[in-house]
Structure formats: structure tokens, C-alpha cells
Amino acid sequence: MYQLALIFLAAILAGFALIAVATNAAVTFLSATIISVLVFVGAIAIIVFALALIYLALKALFNKLF
């Protein structure tokens, strides 16, 4: 289960990296549409995998308590 949590954490970091690349690329050569899509995909990845990590944490907590 810890490996799964690390994979989800890596996915969250990848979402942050995607947003950082999109904002840094904004000053170079990408169009506004591509940049907004990259930011949207990065934000969705962060939200989804953060919720998955919270679910794993709560599942581990309640399995130990009950």
C-alpha cells in the first residue's frame, strides 16, 4: 500500500510540474489554448490523486482503529 501512495504522490508532483511547464512556456512559444489545457490537466491530476491519497490515508486509519 505504501508503494501505491508513493505512486499517487509522484502523480501529484507531475501535475505540479505540468502546471510549472505551462506557465514557463507561456513566455516562449506555446499558444494560449495549449497553455490553458496543460494547466487544466495538471490541476485535475493534482485534485484526483490528492483525493486518492486522502482516501488511502483514511482507509489505513480506520482499518487500524476498528
Secondary structure, 3 states (H helix, E strand, C coil): CHHHHHHHHHHHHHHHHHHHHHHHHCCCCCCHHHHHHHHHHHHHHHHHHHHHHHHHHHHHHHHHHC
